[in-house]
């Protein structure tokens, strides 16, 4: 019988997005039906695997080299949707990585990140299928890799991972998605707006999961979440947080009043 964390590592190494997505849905269903065990003590070695598994395209370039996306052309709108598909594909991989890489966490931790992987796979599928209806597909445009770079920086520490990936990198999506949604509203693209509403709803839950496990680890170590986050952000070179901030979504995701006050708003 397949063990959940080992399966997550194997799926993470898969390069084909459609196969990866399909296997995540199968893994989630298998766990929900109580057919999969979780070995939280197991230590897995991904050194011999090319991680994360990703297709040859899109071409990855530095963030500043990604072309600006203009909403006044069909190609520009497709390029913006493609950037969101790339974020969701990376988010699939980061959820799988959070499952296999970090041992000795409660079973609910692994179940939570499996749920995130399934929802990110759903988001990726929604966007890519919509792109195909307008003549494009994932891989057709250049993309950057800053989200995965933070995943790699935090591979030695689960508390750093929880602090700086869901609570920092993904939380930026809570701020950005409503603005992107409104741009698609202006051009009356109802399907894109619908997809972005789904993504925003689910991403609040994903950031909330990151907040929960970060605070769990802080409580377990009897350390301050505020000062610990500040120290980890400095140590791992997290990007500076810049507004405007979606304070309502951040509150729903579990950021405290004190944490929100430190955003300078």
SULJO-V834265 format. One record per helix or strand of 2 or more residues. SS is the DSSP state (alpha for helix, beta for strand). FROM is the first residue (numbers start at 0). LEN is the number of residues. If there is no record, write none. Layout:
ss=SS from=FROM len=LEN
ss=SS from=FROM len=LEN
This chain:
ss=alpha from=3 len=9
ss=alpha from=16 len=16
ss=alpha from=62 len=3
ss=alpha from=73 len=28
ss=alpha from=106 len=27
ss=alpha from=145 len=8
ss=alpha from=157 len=29
ss=alpha from=189 len=32
ss=alpha from=224 len=11
ss=alpha from=246 len=6
ss=alpha from=256 len=5
